[in-house]
Amino acid sequence: MLEQFESKSQIFETAAHLFVDAAKKNIDKKGFFSVALTGGSSPIDLHKLLATDAYKSQVDWSKVFVFWGDERWVPLDDDLSNAKMSYETLLNHVPIPESNIFPMYKEGVDAEEYARTYEQILREKLKDVARLDFIFLGMGDDGHTASLFPGTEVLHEKDKWVDAYFLAPQDMYRITLTAPFINQAEKIVVITFGEKKAKALREVLQGENNPEQYPSQLLEPAEGELIFLVDDEAAQLLT
């Protein structure tokens, strides 16, 4: 499903409503709500909106489990950390227990080892459900999503829920949810805006199947819902 808006603020309002509705539904149904946040600068205004009284008061944060879709393998106090950004813009401003937050980083271990640990954390917290209720994702100018970058081996992963690898062009390790696990989610919301995303969005949604070059094409939910929230600039090349 694709929903197109005139402004970023409309995207964020829609995304916030989707989040709150999913939280209420899942907490009522099974007693908890699991969400994976996305990184970069795109979700900052969304986080700030969710932290306002109008939205945060609608969610029982004591029953929310927060994970991440991916992370740069940097300490939690590094400005490149997705977790640091999420704490500063959202998590420090809502009444969520620290024990319910699971950053994709741990001091003293390597990325590959922690990827295995993170999968075990997910399995323990999600129990028999074995899937996330809600995942926020962005999409890069190159069509990547999470840390599923063009031409990387992780694109071919079939079994792991979480993987880590060295991304040579960025000279750093990345840790990420894999496409098969992302696709198990009940709801996947991809937030994409700006003219720079237009070419990739067209290729992802309407181009030939080429996930090696445009990894966001790997988003194919098994049973859940995939929603692209885009603005007019990002959608300008769609037919």
C-alpha positions as CSV (number, residue, x, y, z in Angstrom):
1,M,0.0,0.0,0.0
2,L,1.2,3.5,-0.8
3,E,-0.1,6.6,0.8
4,Q,1.0,10.0,-0.7
5,F,1.0,13.3,1.2
6,E,1.8,16.9,0.4
7,S,4.1,17.4,3.4
8,K,6.3,15.5,5.8
9,S,4.2,16.6,8.7
10,Q,1.2,14.7,7.3
11,I,3.4,11.6,6.9
12,F,4.5,11.8,10.6
13,E,0.9,12.3,11.8
14,T,-0.2,9.2,9.9
15,A,2.7,7.2,11.1
16,A,2.0,8.2,14.7
17,H,-1.6,7.2,14.4
18,L,-0.6,3.8,12.9
19,F,1.8,3.3,15.8
20,V,-0.7,4.2,18.5
21,D,-3.4,2.0,17.0
22,A,-1.1,-1.0,16.7
23,A,0.1,-0.5,20.2
24,K,-3.4,-0.5,21.6
25,K,-4.5,-3.5,19.5
26,N,-1.6,-5.7,20.4
27,I,-1.5,-4.8,24.1
28,D,-5.2,-5.6,24.3
29,K,-4.8,-8.8,22.4
30,K,-1.7,-10.3,23.9
31,G,-0.4,-8.0,26.7
32,F,2.6,-6.4,24.9
33,F,3.5,-4.5,21.8
34,S,6.8,-5.0,20.0
35,V,8.3,-2.3,17.7
36,A,11.5,-1.8,15.8
37,L,12.6,1.8,15.4
38,T,14.5,3.1,12.4
39,G,17.6,5.4,12.4
40,G,19.0,8.3,10.6
41,S,17.4,11.7,10.6
42,S,14.1,10.8,9.0
43,P,12.3,9.7,12.2
44,I,13.3,12.6,14.4
45,D,10.2,14.6,13.9
46,L,8.0,11.5,14.2
47,H,9.7,10.6,17.5
48,K,9.1,14.1,18.8
49,L,5.4,13.9,17.8
50,L,5.0,10.5,19.6
51,A,6.5,12.1,22.7
52,T,3.8,14.8,22.9
53,D,1.1,14.3,25.4
54,A,-1.5,13.8,22.7
55,Y,0.2,10.6,21.6
56,K,2.2,9.2,24.4
57,S,-0.8,9.3,26.8
58,Q,-2.6,6.8,24.6
59,V,0.0,4.1,25.0
60,D,0.8,1.9,28.0
61,W,4.5,2.2,27.6
62,S,5.1,-0.3,30.4
63,K,4.0,-3.0,27.9
64,V,6.0,-1.8,24.9
65,F,9.2,-3.6,23.9
66,V,11.5,-1.4,21.8
67,F,14.1,-2.9,19.3
68,W,15.8,-1.4,16.3
69,G,15.8,-2.4,12.6
70,D,19.5,-1.8,12.3
71,E,22.4,0.0,13.9
72,R,25.9,1.3,13.2
73,W,28.3,-0.6,15.4
74,V,29.3,2.4,17.5
75,P,29.0,3.1,21.3
76,L,25.6,4.3,22.5
77,D,26.9,7.8,23.2
78,D,28.3,8.2,19.7
79,D,26.4,10.7,17.5
80,L,26.2,8.1,14.8
81,S,24.2,5.8,17.1
82,N,20.5,5.2,16.1
83,A,19.8,4.3,19.7
84,K,21.3,7.6,21.0
85,M,19.0,9.6,18.6
86,S,16.0,7.5,19.6
87,Y,16.6,8.1,23.4
88,E,17.1,11.9,22.8
89,T,14.0,12.3,20.7
90,L,11.5,9.8,22.1
91,L,12.5,7.2,24.7
92,N,13.7,9.7,27.3
93,H,10.4,11.5,27.1
94,V,7.9,8.6,27.6
95,P,7.3,6.4,30.6
96,I,8.9,3.2,29.3
97,P,11.0,1.0,31.6
98,E,14.7,0.8,30.7
99,S,14.3,-3.0,30.8
100,N,11.9,-2.8,27.9
101,I,14.5,-1.2,25.6
102,F,17.0,-3.3,23.6
103,P,19.7,-1.3,21.8
104,M,21.5,-3.1,19.0
105,Y,24.9,-2.6,20.7
106,K,26.8,-3.9,23.6
107,E,30.2,-2.9,24.9
108,G,32.9,-5.5,25.0
109,V,31.6,-7.9,22.3
110,D,32.0,-7.9,18.5
111,A,29.1,-7.2,16.1
112,E,28.8,-10.8,14.9
113,E,28.6,-12.1,18.4
114,Y,26.0,-9.6,19.4
115,A,23.9,-10.3,16.4
116,R,23.5,-13.9,17.7
117,T,22.7,-12.5,21.2
118,Y,20.2,-10.0,19.8
119,E,18.3,-12.8,18.0
120,Q,18.1,-14.7,21.2
121,I,16.7,-11.6,23.0
122,L,14.1,-11.3,20.2
123,R,13.1,-15.0,20.5
124,E,12.8,-14.7,24.3
125,K,10.7,-11.5,24.3
126,L,8.5,-12.4,21.4
127,K,7.9,-15.9,22.6
128,D,5.6,-18.0,20.4
129,V,4.5,-15.0,18.4
130,A,8.0,-15.1,16.7
131,R,7.5,-11.8,14.9
132,L,7.5,-8.1,15.6
133,D,4.2,-6.3,15.7
134,F,5.4,-3.1,14.0
135,I,8.6,-2.0,12.2
136,F,9.4,1.5,11.1
137,L,11.9,1.7,8.2
138,G,13.3,4.3,6.0
139,M,14.7,4.0,2.5
140,G,18.0,5.4,1.3
141,D,18.7,7.2,-2.0
142,D,20.2,3.9,-3.2
143,G,17.1,1.9,-2.3
144,H,18.6,0.3,0.8
145,T,16.5,-0.2,4.0
146,A,17.7,-1.1,7.5
147,S,21.3,-2.1,6.9
148,L,20.4,-4.1,3.8
149,F,22.7,-2.3,1.3
150,P,23.1,-3.0,-2.4
151,G,25.5,-5.8,-3.3
152,T,26.0,-7.1,0.3
153,E,25.9,-10.7,1.3
154,V,23.2,-10.1,4.0
155,L,20.7,-9.7,1.2
156,H,20.9,-13.5,0.6
157,E,20.4,-14.5,4.3
158,K,17.5,-16.9,4.6
159,D,17.5,-18.2,8.2
160,K,19.0,-15.7,10.7
161,W,16.8,-13.0,12.3
162,V,19.7,-10.7,12.9
163,D,23.1,-10.4,11.1
164,A,26.2,-8.3,11.3
165,Y,28.9,-7.5,8.7
166,F,31.6,-5.0,7.8
167,L,30.4,-2.4,5.3
168,A,33.5,-1.4,3.4
169,P,32.3,1.8,1.8
170,Q,31.4,3.1,5.3
171,D,34.4,1.5,7.0
172,M,32.3,0.2,9.8
173,Y,30.3,-2.8,11.0
174,R,26.6,-2.7,10.8
175,I,24.0,-4.9,12.6
176,T,20.6,-5.4,11.1
177,L,17.4,-7.4,11.1
178,T,17.3,-9.6,8.0
179,A,14.8,-9.5,5.3
180,P,13.1,-12.8,6.2
181,F,12.6,-11.7,9.8
182,I,11.4,-8.2,8.8
183,N,8.9,-9.8,6.5
184,Q,7.3,-11.8,9.3
185,A,6.1,-8.5,11.0
186,E,2.5,-7.7,11.3
187,K,2.9,-4.2,10.0
188,I,5.9,-2.6,8.2
189,V,5.8,1.2,7.7
190,V,8.4,2.7,5.3
191,I,8.8,6.5,5.6
192,T,10.2,8.1,2.5
193,F,10.3,11.8,1.6
194,G,12.2,14.2,-0.5
195,E,13.2,14.5,-4.2
196,K,16.4,12.6,-3.7
197,K,14.4,9.4,-3.0
198,A,12.3,9.7,-6.2
199,K,14.4,7.5,-8.5
200,A,14.9,4.7,-5.9
201,L,11.2,4.7,-5.0
202,R,10.2,4.3,-8.6
203,E,12.6,1.4,-9.1
204,V,11.6,-0.2,-5.8
205,L,7.9,0.0,-6.5
206,Q,7.6,-0.1,-10.3
207,G,11.0,-1.2,-11.7
208,E,12.2,-4.6,-12.6
209,N,12.9,-7.0,-9.8
210,N,16.5,-6.4,-8.8
211,P,16.9,-6.5,-5.0
212,E,20.6,-6.8,-5.4
213,Q,20.6,-3.2,-6.5
214,Y,17.4,-2.0,-4.8
215,P,17.2,-4.0,-1.5
216,S,13.9,-2.4,-0.5
217,Q,12.3,-4.7,-3.1
218,L,13.0,-7.5,-0.5
219,L,10.1,-6.2,1.6
220,E,7.4,-8.7,0.9
221,P,5.4,-9.5,4.1
222,A,4.5,-13.1,4.6
223,E,1.1,-12.2,6.1
224,G,1.4,-8.7,7.4
225,E,0.9,-5.3,5.9
226,L,3.5,-3.1,4.1
227,I,2.8,0.6,3.9
228,F,4.9,3.2,2.1
229,L,4.2,6.7,3.5
230,V,5.7,9.2,0.9
231,D,5.5,12.8,0.0
232,D,4.8,14.3,-3.4
233,E,8.5,14.9,-4.0
234,A,9.5,11.3,-3.5
235,A,6.5,10.1,-5.6
236,Q,7.1,12.4,-8.5
237,L,8.4,9.7,-10.8
238,L,5.8,7.1,-10.1
239,T,3.3,6.4,-12.8
